[in-house]
């Protein structure tokens, strides 16, 4: 049975937990350490913990760090519900009415729902408290979605995995006469929490750092030479800007009330040489964590063919790890069609089929 925490908050360009499990069983034993320098929604780290492996990771995106952190260090259920009760009492006691941040928000949320979201946005200390972090992750998972299909979504109709642009959204809603539903945020969070605690979380705890992947080695010095397996998926070349695509969730975590491109300059490369240079720097930044025998599994896609991607990833590894005295051997590569592409859920037929590729390397 799939653990309900896997679906805590969907994320763009995520790989399935079954893919991670295959790598864990093939290349690690219980108790060994797994790294994901591009942690995303935390699939690698969480699946590792479920299967008795230790797990560490980094991600430069606040949404990723919040969601992953919530999944790999889950608070006690009783403390979570106590905190929700405390927050709701404080909300009704203060009852400060804030104006909608922009026209988009007045079309996206009912006025009562927006007030509750704004209150939580202001009062959750998600960077410090793991209880508040879990509540914030619950909000992120319900902040937008297909509200005509699920009463657990707080917004007007929107994809659940990506935040559509404000102008496009307002125009689309107005053309169809869609009105933001009135939703009771605190009750929805309690209902979602009950679902996520439906199966006990893993006893082991993982670590996530809100940081550039190139700093992983210095951030995890205590794990020098310990990483047995890397399972990761770096940003695909010229495919998406994660901060721009997650702008509404980033707003909830303290960001501006509008999309902002190039927040993280490494989210989207269009120049191939710059992209491989970036990956070389990532591997160099992680190098102290590796040793002979470490396996690195990379799932990658974009607009390049299989051979170009294989040569590029392998070359970036060789260049990034040479100072550590490690050589790279290609063990396996495979390709698959990307099914149910995210863009087609709200812009049908915008792009042709795409493939992604899995590469496995052994360090020597």
N, C-alpha and C positions, 0 to 999 in steps of 0.2 A: 504494500500500500504506500502510495506517495505521501511523504510527510507534508502536512498542511503549511508548514513554515516556508516551504519552497515557493509558495504563491503569495507570500507576504506582500510583495510589491513587484509587479512585472517591470521589466527593464528592456530597453531597446537592444537588439542584437545579442540576445542571451542564448547560451547553449543548454541543452537538456541535461538533467542530472544523470541520466543513464550513460551519457558520454563520459562524464567524470568517473562514474563507478567503474566503467570498463578500464580506465587508466589506473585507478587505485588498485584494482584486483590484479592487473598485469604487472605493475611496477613497484608496489609497496607492500609492506607488512604492517599489522597493527602497531601503533606507537611511533611510526616514522613520520617525518615532517614533510608537509606539502605546502607549496607557495603558489600564490596567484598575484603577480604584480599589477594586473589589471582586473581587480576583483569584481567590478560590476555589481550585480545584485547578490553576489556571494555564493553562487552555486558550487564552485570548487571547494571553498572553505567549509560550507555547511555540510556538503555530502561527505567530505573527509571526516568531519567530526562524527557524523552518523555511523561511519564505518571504523571508528576507533583510531583514526589517524590524527595527529596534531596538525594545526593549520594556521598560517599567517598570510597576510596580504596587504596590499596598498591600493588606493585609488585616489585620484585627484579630484573627483567629483563628490560634492557633499551628499547628494542623494545616494550614491553608491556606498559611501562610508557609513551613512546613517542606517540604511537598510541592511547591509552586510553585518554591521556591528550589532544590530538588533537580533539577527538570526544566530550569531555565533556566541552570544553572551546573553541568554534569555533571562529576564528577571523572574522572580517567583510570581505566580499568578495572583496570589492574594495581595501582594504589594502593588501590582499593576492596577487591580480593581480599586484598591484603597486610594491610589493616586488619582484615578479617574473621578471617583466620588469627590475627592478634595478639590479638584479642578472645577468640576461642575458647580459645587457650592460657591466657590470663589467667583465664578462667572455670573451667577445670579445675584451675588452680593454686590459686585461692582457694577455690572450692567451698563458699561460705557458703550454708547453707540458710535461706531466709527463709520465715516462715509466710505463708499466704495472707492477703492484705489484708482480705478479707471472704468471707462464704459464697459470694457470686457468683463470685469468682475460683476457688474450689475446684470449682465446677460447670462453669466456663467452660474451664478449662485443666487438663491433666494436671499432676501435681506436677513432673516433670522439665522440661516445657515452660515452666511458670510460672517456675521458677528461672532459666532462660535469658533469658526476657523481662525479669524483674526485674533481672538483671545488666546487660543492655543498657540498660534504662531508667536505671540508675544511672551507667553508664560512658560513654555516648555524649554527646559535647559538640556537640550538633547546632546550637547557636546560633553557634558559632565556626568549626568545621571543616566545610568543604563535603563532605569524605569521610564524616564522621560524620552529617551532615545527610542524605546520600543513603541511608546505611544505615538511619537512623531512618525515612525515607520508605518504604523497603522493608518495614520492620517494620509501619508503619501500614497498608500495603496488604495485609498478610497477617494482621494482628492478629485480625481476626474475619471470618467468611464462611461460605459453605455447604460446610463441611468434608466432608459426605457426597458432594459432587460433585467437590471439588478437594483433593488432598493438599498443596496449597500454603497452606492456611488453618490457622492455629494453634489456633483455638477450637472449642468445641462449636458446633452449628448456629446461625447468626445471619446476618442480611442483611450484605452486604459494605459497603454504602454508609452504613449508619446503625447506631449502637450502641443496641440495645434496652435498656429499663430493667432493673435488676438483679432486682427481685422478679418481674416478668413473665417474664424469661428463665428464672430458676430454676424457677418453677412450670411453665412450658411444657416445659422439658427433663425435669423429674421426671414429669410426666403421660405423657410418651411414652417414658420410659426411655432417653433419650439420654445417652450418656457422653462426656466430653471425650476426644478422640483424643490419643494420645501422638505428638508431632511433634518432630522434631529441628530446632530453630530455625535453627542456623547453616547446615545443609545446605539448608534451604528458602530462606534468604536468598541462598545461592550460586546455586541453581537459578533464582530469580526474577531475580537480577541478570543472569544469562546471557541471559534472555529480553529484559530491558530494553535490553541492549547489542546486541541483534540487528541493529539498524540504527544507524549512527553518529549521535551527537547533533549538533545544529547547531554550527557553529564559533563563531557569535556568542553572546555571553552577555547575559542580561537582568539586571534588578535588581528585587528585591522587598523591601519594608519591612514588618516586623511593626508596624503602626501604624494608627490611625484614618484613614479616607479623607479626613477634613477637614484632615489635615496634609500631604497629598500635595504641595501647592505649595511649602511650606517645606522638605520633605524632599528635593525634587528641584529646588532653585533653579537648578542648572546647566542645567536643561532649560527654563528660562523661555521661553515662546512657541514651543516646538519641537514640541509634540504635534500631529500631523496627524490622528490618529484615536483615538477612544475606543470600545471595544467592551466593554460591561459589563452585568451583571445584578445590580441591588441586591437586598437582601432583600425578598421579596414580603410585602406587608402582611398581618399576622395569619396567617402560614403556618407558620413554624418558628423554633425557637430553635437556632441552629447549634451553640452551645457545649453545650447540653443533648443534642442529637442526636449529637454527636461526643464524648461524655464519656469513652469508653474510650480513644480515641486521645489525648485531652487528658491522661488519666491517665498514659499512657506518656510523654508529653512533660513530665511533672512535676506534673500536676494532682491533685486529690483522687480517691480511689477510689470515687466515686459521682457521679451526675448532679447538676449545679448549674445552676438556671435563672437567667437575667438576669445572667450573667457579663459579657456585652457588651450593654449596655442597648439598643443599636440593632438587635439581631438581629431583634426581633419587635415591631412596632408594631400596636396595634389601633385607636388613634385616628388617623383619616385626616389631620387637620390637623397633628398632631405628625409624622406620616410625611412629609408634603410639606415641612415645616419642616426636618426632618433632611436630606432630599435637597437642599434649597436650601443648607444649610450645607456639604454635600459639594461641590457645584459651586463655591461661593465659595472653598472651600479648595483646589480644583484650578485656579482661574481663571487664575492667573499662568502656567500651563503652556500655555494656549490662545491662539489668535490668530484673526483673521478667516480663514475658510477651513477651520478645524477642523471635522471631522464627528464627531458624537456619536451612537452607536448604542446603544440601550437595549432589552434584552429584559426584560420585566416581566410579572408575573401577580398572582394573588391573588383576592380576592373582589369586585373592582370591575370594572365594564364597560369596554369599550374607550374610549368617549368620555371617561369620568371619568379613566381612567388617562392618556390622551393630554393632556388639559387639565392634569392634575396634574403630569406630568413636564415639560411645556413651561413651565408656570408656575414650577416650581421652578428650572428653568434660567434663565428670564428674571430672576427675583428674585436668584438666586445670582450671576449674571454681570454684573449692572447696574453694579457698582462698577468693573468692568474695561472698561466701555464697549462690551460686546459684545451684539448682538441675536441673536435666535434665529428661524430659519426652519424650519418643518416640511417635510421633503422626502418622507417616505414613512412609511406605517404598514401593518402586516399582522398577522394573527392566525393561530394554529394550535392544534390540540388537543394537550394534553400527553399523550403516549403512555407506556404502561408506568410509570404513576405509582408512586413509591417506596412509598407507604403500602400499596398493594395487594399488594406482595410479601410482607408479613407480617400485614396486617390487611385481607384481601380485602373489597371493597365498602364500605369505611368512608366514602367520599365519592363524590359524583357526578363527572361529567366536569368538567375545568377547562381553561381556555384561557390561553395566554400571548400577549403582544403585542410586536411589534418596532416601535420608533419610531426614525426617522432624522432628525436635526436638523443644520442647517448654521449655523455661527456667522458673523456678518457684522460 
